[in-house]
Amino acid sequence: MQTNQVGWRIDASCRDADPDGLFVRGAEQNRAKAVCMGCPVRTECLAEALDGRINFGVWGGMTERERRALLRRRPDVTSWTDLLEAAKRDALAAAAAG
């Protein structure tokens, strides 16, 4: 699996989906978010959207409104990529430890 800034996209669950389906409003956002739920690169996608302050679309299972709220709650975070990757590593280590 690719995890660099650009390479993660080839492993994304939405890679073959219509991109317009991820840039929707209202109830349609729930369908877009469902695509993200089992995605192996959801963390990388969300980190890119948060670090890049991307204002539109569903990224990493979060709508633009959800991302804005998270950014307001955590103004201290300077790198969402670092934070989310560390959390992912910790979760995987905890799961492996049993």
N, C-alpha and C positions, 0 to 999 in steps of 0.2 A: 504494500500500500504506500502510495506517495503521501508525504506530509509537508513538503515545502510549500511556499507561498502560492505557487502556480500549480504544481503537480497534484495537489489534493483533488482538484476538480475532476480528474479522470476516474476517480473512485467514488464520486458523488452519486447518490441514488437518483438525482434529478438530471444527470448528464444527458439523458436521451429524451427528457420531457420538454414540452413546449415552454420556453422561458417566460412567455406571457402568463402562464399559469402560476408563476411565483410572484407576480406583481399584480395582485388583485386586492379588492377591498371587501369588507364585511365578512359575511359567512363563508365566502369562498376562501378566505385565508385559512380556515380550518382544514380544508382539503389540501392546500399547499403545505401546511405544517405537518400533515400526516405523511407526506412524502419524506420528510426529514426524520421521522421518528426512528427508523431502523438504519439510518445512513451511517456508514463507517467513518465518515469524515465530517460529521455534524459539528464537532468541536472546532475544527479548523475553519469551517465555513462561518460559524458564529464569531470566532475570533477576528476573522478578516472584516466582517461587517462592523463589529464594535470598534476595532482599531482604526478602520477607515471611515468611521462615522457615516456609513451608508444609510441614507434616509428612506429608501424605498424597498419594498419587497420583503418576502420571507427569506431569511437567511438563518441556517442552523436551528430551525424550528421556532424562531421568534419573529414576530411582526415588527414593523418599524416602531410602533407604539410601545411594545414590550422592551425593545432595545433602548429606546429613549429613556424609559423609566429606570432601567438598569444603569444606564450611564449617569443619570441624575443621582441615584442611590450610591454609586461608587465613583465619585469624581477623583478619588485617590489613585485609581488604577492607571498606570502609565502604559502597560502592555497587556492587553487582554489575551494575546497569544501566549505569553509567558504564564499568566495566571491560569488559564484554562488547560494548557498542556500539563502544568504541574498538578492540577486537580485530577486530570485524567490519569496521569501516572500513579498518583496516590490511590485512586479508586481501583485501578488494575492491580496494584500491589496488595491492597487490602483484600480484594477478591481472591487473589492467588494464595494468600496466607490462610484463607478459609474462614 
